[in-house]
Amino acid sequence: PRFVACSTDGTSFFVVTHSGRVLSLECQNKQTRWTADLGQAVACAAYAPDGSKLCIATQDGHVLNLEPGTGAVQWDWSTGRSHDILQGIVSSMTFSPNGTKLAGVTRLPNVALLDATTGSLITELFNMMFIHGPARFTSLAFSPDSSTLAAAVSDGRVYQEHLETWTGAERRFHQEVGAPIN
């Protein structure tokens, strides 16, 4: 499996395979609730803290939002519901703790920040020093109050951005957190 998560009520868990098969299984008896075949290899997945969304990024650049109770696709963020930033591989995704935002690392050295309800692009964050260099964002995390986004970089650096006070004029991470960690 590429990804596994437990439902917020503890009654089911979700398994996403590398090949794009998604299963919802009951925790008590391990019976299959539903399955879906995405038809594409999976890059990564994220499950919303409130249990309302299961997002899966495929290797062909789609980010699908599945309804956890049925497996039905609620929307596909690469087919007009968002900006073209999500075209290409999304290698890491995470929901904010309050469930309102979804952040994803794209093939470019960018972090796309989406409205988790509508799928629309809020902004794209990047750091100019990575545009032509080998370093790229590798992992993301929100603060518990959803106001700050931290991003790990392949060269050992960690950046953070306070989203509620950020103006977005320069569209880049401004605050490096300490020295590189290797």
C-alpha positions as protocol buffer text, in pm:
chain_id: "A"
residue {
  index: 1
  type: PRO
  ca { x: 0 y: 0 z: 0 }
}
residue {
  index: 2
  type: ARG
  ca { x: 100 y: 360 z: -68 }
}
residue {
  index: 3
  type: PHE
  ca { x: -123 y: 510 z: 200 }
}
residue {
  index: 4
  type: VAL
  ca { x: -341 y: 398 z: 489 }
}
residue {
  index: 5
  type: ALA
  ca { x: -566 y: 602 z: 720 }
}
residue {
  index: 6
  type: CYS
  ca { x: -831 y: 535 z: 981 }
}
residue {
  index: 7
  type: SER
  ca { x: -1168 y: 711 z: 971 }
}
residue {
  index: 8
  type: THR
  ca { x: -1227 y: 974 z: 1237 }
}
residue {
  index: 9
  type: ASP
  ca { x: -1500 y: 765 z: 1398 }
}
residue {
  index: 10
  type: GLY
  ca { x: -1275 y: 457 z: 1406 }
}
residue {
  index: 11
  type: THR
  ca { x: -1516 y: 235 z: 1214 }
}
residue {
  index: 12
  type: SER
  ca { x: -1323 y: 204 z: 888 }
}
residue {
  index: 13
  type: PHE
  ca { x: -983 y: 249 z: 735 }
}
residue {
  index: 14
  type: PHE
  ca { x: -869 y: 337 z: 385 }
}
residue {
  index: 15
  type: VAL
  ca { x: -595 y: 169 z: 185 }
}
residue {
  index: 16
  type: VAL
  ca { x: -454 y: 324 z: -133 }
}
residue {
  index: 17
  type: THR
  ca { x: -219 y: 111 z: -344 }
}
residue {
  index: 18
  type: HIS
  ca { x: 63 y: 228 z: -572 }
}
residue {
  index: 19
  type: SER
  ca { x: -140 y: 112 z: -873 }
}
residue {
  index: 20
  type: GLY
  ca { x: -441 y: 329 z: -786 }
}
residue {
  index: 21
  type: ARG
  ca { x: -676 y: 90 z: -612 }
}
residue {
  index: 22
  type: VAL
  ca { x: -860 y: 242 z: -314 }
}
residue {
  index: 23
  type: LEU
  ca { x: -1035 y: 29 z: -52 }
}
residue {
  index: 24
  type: SER
  ca { x: -1252 y: 123 z: 243 }
}
residue {
  index: 25
  type: LEU
  ca { x: -1257 y: -157 z: 500 }
}
residue {
  index: 26
  type: GLU
  ca { x: -1455 y: -199 z: 821 }
}
residue {
  index: 27
  type: CYS
  ca { x: -1228 y: -206 z: 1126 }
}
residue {
  index: 28
  type: GLN
  ca { x: -1427 y: -466 z: 1321 }
}
residue {
  index: 29
  type: ASN
  ca { x: -1471 y: -741 z: 1063 }
}
residue {
  index: 30
  type: LYS
  ca { x: -1233 y: -631 z: 785 }
}
residue {
  index: 31
  type: GLN
  ca { x: -1518 y: -641 z: 533 }
}
residue {
  index: 32
  type: THR
  ca { x: -1485 y: -422 z: 225 }
}
residue {
  index: 33
  type: ARG
  ca { x: -1721 y: -123 z: 228 }
}
residue {
  index: 34
  type: TRP
  ca { x: -1625 y: 1 z: -117 }
}
residue {
  index: 35
  type: THR
  ca { x: -1344 y: -8 z: -371 }
}
residue {
  index: 36
  type: ALA
  ca { x: -1242 y: 231 z: -645 }
}
residue {
  index: 37
  type: ASP
  ca { x: -992 y: 188 z: -925 }
}
residue {
  index: 38
  type: LEU
  ca { x: -840 y: 523 z: -1020 }
}
residue {
  index: 39
  type: GLY
  ca { x: -673 y: 378 z: -1328 }
}
residue {
  index: 40
  type: GLN
  ca { x: -353 y: 570 z: -1250 }
}
residue {
  index: 41
  type: ALA
  ca { x: -49 y: 516 z: -1030 }
}
residue {
  index: 42
  type: VAL
  ca { x: -73 y: 704 z: -700 }
}
residue {
  index: 43
  type: ALA
  ca { x: 189 y: 959 z: -589 }
}
residue {
  index: 44
  type: CYS
  ca { x: 46 y: 1040 z: -244 }
}
residue {
  index: 45
  type: ALA
  ca { x: -275 y: 1080 z: -44 }
}
residue {
  index: 46
  type: ALA
  ca { x: -414 y: 1281 z: 247 }
}
residue {
  index: 47
  type: TYR
  ca { x: -714 y: 1232 z: 475 }
}
residue {
  index: 48
  type: ALA
  ca { x: -891 y: 1536 z: 622 }
}
residue {
  index: 49
  type: PRO
  ca { x: -890 y: 1563 z: 1002 }
}
residue {
  index: 50
  type: ASP
  ca { x: -1269 y: 1600 z: 1008 }
}
residue {
  index: 51
  type: GLY
  ca { x: -1313 y: 1285 z: 797 }
}
residue {
  index: 52
  type: SER
  ca { x: -1491 y: 1463 z: 512 }
}
residue {
  index: 53
  type: LYS
  ca { x: -1229 y: 1428 z: 238 }
}
residue {
  index: 54
  type: LEU
  ca { x: -986 y: 1169 z: 109 }
}
residue {
  index: 55
  type: CYS
  ca { x: -756 y: 1330 z: -147 }
}
residue {
  index: 56
  type: ILE
  ca { x: -536 y: 1127 z: -375 }
}
residue {
  index: 57
  type: ALA
  ca { x: -271 y: 1261 z: -615 }
}
residue {
  index: 58
  type: THR
  ca { x: -202 y: 1042 z: -917 }
}
residue {
  index: 59
  type: GLN
  ca { x: 122 y: 1023 z: -1113 }
}
residue {
  index: 60
  type: ASP
  ca { x: -44 y: 1193 z: -1410 }
}
residue {
  index: 61
  type: GLY
  ca { x: -113 y: 1513 z: -1212 }
}
residue {
  index: 62
  type: HIS
  ca { x: -471 y: 1467 z: -1097 }
}
residue {
  index: 63
  type: VAL
  ca { x: -571 y: 1539 z: -738 }
}
residue {
  index: 64
  type: LEU
  ca { x: -897 y: 1358 z: -671 }
}
residue {
  index: 65
  type: ASN
  ca { x: -1121 y: 1430 z: -374 }
}
residue {
  index: 66
  type: LEU
  ca { x: -1313 y: 1113 z: -281 }
}
residue {
  index: 67
  type: GLU
  ca { x: -1613 y: 1105 z: -50 }
}
residue {
  index: 68
  type: PRO
  ca { x: -1493 y: 872 z: 227 }
}
residue {
  index: 69
  type: GLY
  ca { x: -1834 y: 712 z: 284 }
}
residue {
  index: 70
  type: THR
  ca { x: -1888 y: 599 z: -75 }
}
residue {
  index: 71
  type: GLY
  ca { x: -1565 y: 646 z: -272 }
}
residue {
  index: 72
  type: ALA
  ca { x: -1742 y: 874 z: -519 }
}
residue {
  index: 73
  type: VAL
  ca { x: -1521 y: 1141 z: -674 }
}
residue {
  index: 74
  type: GLN
  ca { x: -1639 y: 1476 z: -536 }
}
residue {
  index: 75
  type: TRP
  ca { x: -1406 y: 1668 z: -768 }
}
residue {
  index: 76
  type: ASP
  ca { x: -1089 y: 1647 z: -965 }
}
residue {
  index: 77
  type: TRP
  ca { x: -861 y: 1943 z: -897 }
}
residue {
  index: 78
  type: SER
  ca { x: -679 y: 1920 z: -1230 }
}
residue {
  index: 79
  type: THR
  ca { x: -982 y: 1958 z: -1455 }
}
residue {
  index: 80
  type: GLY
  ca { x: -1068 y: 2324 z: -1421 }
}
residue {
  index: 81
  type: ARG
  ca { x: -1148 y: 2345 z: -1049 }
}
residue {
  index: 82
  type: SER
  ca { x: -806 y: 2490 z: -980 }
}
residue {
  index: 83
  type: HIS
  ca { x: -508 y: 2663 z: -1134 }
}
residue {
  index: 84
  type: ASP
  ca { x: -265 y: 2472 z: -1357 }
}
residue {
  index: 85
  type: ILE
  ca { x: -13 y: 2456 z: -1071 }
}
residue {
  index: 86
  type: LEU
  ca { x: -136 y: 2106 z: -990 }
}
residue {
  index: 87
  type: GLN
  ca { x: -44 y: 1981 z: -1337 }
}
residue {
  index: 88
  type: GLY
  ca { x: 246 y: 1746 z: -1282 }
}
residue {
  index: 89
  type: ILE
  ca { x: 327 y: 1520 z: -994 }
}
residue {
  index: 90
  type: VAL
  ca { x: 217 y: 1618 z: -645 }
}
residue {
  index: 91
  type: SER
  ca { x: 464 y: 1437 z: -421 }
}
residue {
  index: 92
  type: SER
  ca { x: 326 y: 1525 z: -76 }
}
residue {
  index: 93
  type: MET
  ca { x: -5 y: 1661 z: 55 }
}
residue {
  index: 94
  type: THR
  ca { x: -146 y: 1754 z: 393 }
}
residue {
  index: 95
  type: PHE
  ca { x: -469 y: 1904 z: 525 }
}
residue {
  index: 96
  type: SER
  ca { x: -470 y: 2185 z: 777 }
}
residue {
  index: 97
  type: PRO
  ca { x: -597 y: 2070 z: 1119 }
}
residue {
  index: 98
  type: ASN
  ca { x: -914 y: 2277 z: 1076 }
}
residue {
  index: 99
  type: GLY
  ca { x: -975 y: 2108 z: 739 }
}
residue {
  index: 100
  type: THR
  ca { x: -1005 y: 2432 z: 540 }
}
residue {
  index: 101
  type: LYS
  ca { x: -678 y: 2412 z: 344 }
}
residue {
  index: 102
  type: LEU
  ca { x: -487 y: 2148 z: 152 }
}
residue {
  index: 103
  type: ALA
  ca { x: -117 y: 2204 z: 81 }
}
residue {
  index: 104
  type: GLY
  ca { x: 67 y: 2005 z: -184 }
}
residue {
  index: 105
  type: VAL
  ca { x: 426 y: 1990 z: -304 }
}
residue {
  index: 106
  type: THR
  ca { x: 439 y: 1995 z: -684 }
}
residue {
  index: 107
  type: ARG
  ca { x: 705 y: 1873 z: -926 }
}
residue {
  index: 108
  type: LEU
  ca { x: 819 y: 2231 z: -957 }
}
residue {
  index: 109
  type: PRO
  ca { x: 983 y: 2369 z: -643 }
}
residue {
  index: 110
  type: ASN
  ca { x: 643 y: 2497 z: -535 }
}
residue {
  index: 111
  type: VAL
  ca { x: 385 y: 2448 z: -265 }
}
residue {
  index: 112
  type: ALA
  ca { x: 25 y: 2487 z: -382 }
}
residue {
  index: 113
  type: LEU
  ca { x: -219 y: 2598 z: -112 }
}
residue {
  index: 114
  type: LEU
  ca { x: -581 y: 2508 z: -194 }
}
residue {
  index: 115
  type: ASP
  ca { x: -919 y: 2579 z: -42 }
}
residue {
  index: 116
  type: ALA
  ca { x: -1012 y: 2227 z: 71 }
}
residue {
  index: 117
  type: THR
  ca { x: -1385 y: 2287 z: 25 }
}
residue {
  index: 118
  type: THR
  ca { x: -1385 y: 2423 z: -330 }
}
residue {
  index: 119
  type: GLY
  ca { x: -1051 y: 2303 z: -467 }
}
residue {
  index: 120
  type: SER
  ca { x: -960 y: 2653 z: -579 }
}
residue {
  index: 121
  type: LEU
  ca { x: -601 y: 2769 z: -559 }
}
residue {
  index: 122
  type: ILE
  ca { x: -542 y: 3013 z: -272 }
}
residue {
  index: 123
  type: THR
  ca { x: -179 y: 3073 z: -360 }
}
residue {
  index: 124
  type: GLU
  ca { x: 142 y: 2914 z: -470 }
}
residue {
  index: 125
  type: LEU
  ca { x: 444 y: 2950 z: -242 }
}
residue {
  index: 126
  type: PHE
  ca { x: 805 y: 2914 z: -348 }
}
residue {
  index: 127
  type: ASN
  ca { x: 1154 y: 3035 z: -270 }
}
residue {
  index: 128
  type: MET
  ca { x: 1349 y: 3187 z: -557 }
}
residue {
  index: 129
  type: MET
  ca { x: 1675 y: 3010 z: -466 }
}
residue {
  index: 130
  type: PHE
  ca { x: 1517 y: 2677 z: -562 }
}
residue {
  index: 131
  type: ILE
  ca { x: 1396 y: 2775 z: -909 }
}
residue {
  index: 132
  type: HIS
  ca { x: 1723 y: 2681 z: -1079 }
}
residue {
  index: 133
  type: GLY
  ca { x: 1882 y: 2463 z: -809 }
}
residue {
  index: 134
  type: PRO
  ca { x: 1854 y: 2095 z: -722 }
}
residue {
  index: 135
  type: ALA
  ca { x: 1680 y: 2147 z: -384 }
}
residue {
  index: 136
  type: ARG
  ca { x: 1305 y: 2094 z: -368 }
}
residue {
  index: 137
  type: PHE
  ca { x: 1030 y: 2088 z: -110 }
}
residue {
  index: 138
  type: THR
  ca { x: 981 y: 1737 z: 28 }
}
residue {
  index: 139
  type: SER
  ca { x: 732 y: 1753 z: 314 }
}
residue {
  index: 140
  type: LEU
  ca { x: 472 y: 1987 z: 465 }
}
residue {
  index: 141
  type: ALA
  ca { x: 308 y: 2040 z: 803 }
}
residue {
  index: 142
  type: PHE
  ca { x: 55 y: 2285 z: 944 }
}
residue {
  index: 143
  type: SER
  ca { x: 64 y: 2422 z: 1296 }
}
residue {
  index: 144
  type: PRO
  ca { x: -218 y: 2294 z: 1524 }
}
residue {
  index: 145
  type: ASP
  ca { x: -413 y: 2620 z: 1477 }
}
residue {
  index: 146
  type: SER
  ca { x: -374 y: 2602 z: 1094 }
}
residue {
  index: 147
  type: SER
  ca { x: -210 y: 2947 z: 1082 }
}
residue {
  index: 148
  type: THR
  ca { x: 143 y: 2841 z: 990 }
}
residue {
  index: 149
  type: LEU
  ca { x: 274 y: 2613 z: 717 }
}
residue {
  index: 150
  type: ALA
  ca { x: 619 y: 2455 z: 748 }
}
residue {
  index: 151
  type: ALA
  ca { x: 803 y: 2307 z: 451 }
}
residue {
  index: 152
  type: ALA
  ca { x: 1105 y: 2077 z: 454 }
}
residue {
  index: 153
  type: VAL
  ca { x: 1355 y: 2110 z: 170 }
}
residue {
  index: 154
  type: SER
  ca { x: 1579 y: 1839 z: 28 }
}
residue {
  index: 155
  type: ASP
  ca { x: 1894 y: 2035 z: 119 }
}
residue {
  index: 156
  type: GLY
  ca { x: 1807 y: 2013 z: 492 }
}
residue {
  index: 157
  type: ARG
  ca { x: 1643 y: 2352 z: 532 }
}
residue {
  index: 158
  type: VAL
  ca { x: 1301 y: 2408 z: 689 }
}
residue {
  index: 159
  type: TYR
  ca { x: 1087 y: 2711 z: 610 }
}
residue {
  index: 160
  type: GLN
  ca { x: 769 y: 2839 z: 770 }
}
residue {
  index: 161
  type: GLU
  ca { x: 507 y: 3089 z: 663 }
}
residue {
  index: 162
  type: HIS
  ca { x: 241 y: 3250 z: 880 }
}
residue {
  index: 163
  type: LEU
  ca { x: -55 y: 3221 z: 644 }
}
residue {
  index: 164
  type: GLU
  ca { x: -297 y: 3454 z: 820 }
}
residue {
  index: 165
  type: THR
  ca { x: -64 y: 3755 z: 809 }
}
residue {
  index: 166
  type: TRP
  ca { x: 108 y: 3676 z: 481 }
}
residue {
  index: 167
  type: THR
  ca { x: 29 y: 3924 z: 204 }
}
residue {
  index: 168
  type: GLY
  ca { x: 139 y: 3699 z: -78 }
}
residue {
  index: 169
  type: ALA
  ca { x: 293 y: 3984 z: -276 }
}
residue {
  index: 170
  type: GLU
  ca { x: 620 y: 3798 z: -323 }
}
residue {
  index: 171
  type: ARG
  ca { x: 467 y: 3449 z: -312 }
}
residue {
  index: 172
  type: ARG
  ca { x: 760 y: 3291 z: -135 }
}
residue {
  index: 173
  type: PHE
  ca { x: 856 y: 3147 z: 199 }
}
residue {
  index: 174
  type: HIS
  ca { x: 1025 y: 3418 z: 403 }
}
residue {
  index: 175
  type: GLN
  ca { x: 1132 y: 3254 z: 726 }
}
residue {
  index: 176
  type: GLU
  ca { x: 1403 y: 2993 z: 738 }
}
residue {
  index: 177
  type: VAL
  ca { x: 1389 y: 2796 z: 1063 }
}
residue {
  index: 178
  type: GLY
  ca { x: 1745 y: 2761 z: 1199 }
}
residue {
  index: 179
  type: ALA
  ca { x: 2043 y: 2606 z: 1024 }
}
residue {
  index: 180
  type: PRO
  ca { x: 2012 y: 2321 z: 770 }
}
residue {
  index: 181
  type: ILE
  ca { x: 1940 y: 1984 z: 932 }
}
residue {
  index: 182
  type: ASN
  ca { x: 2116 y: 1687 z: 775 }
}
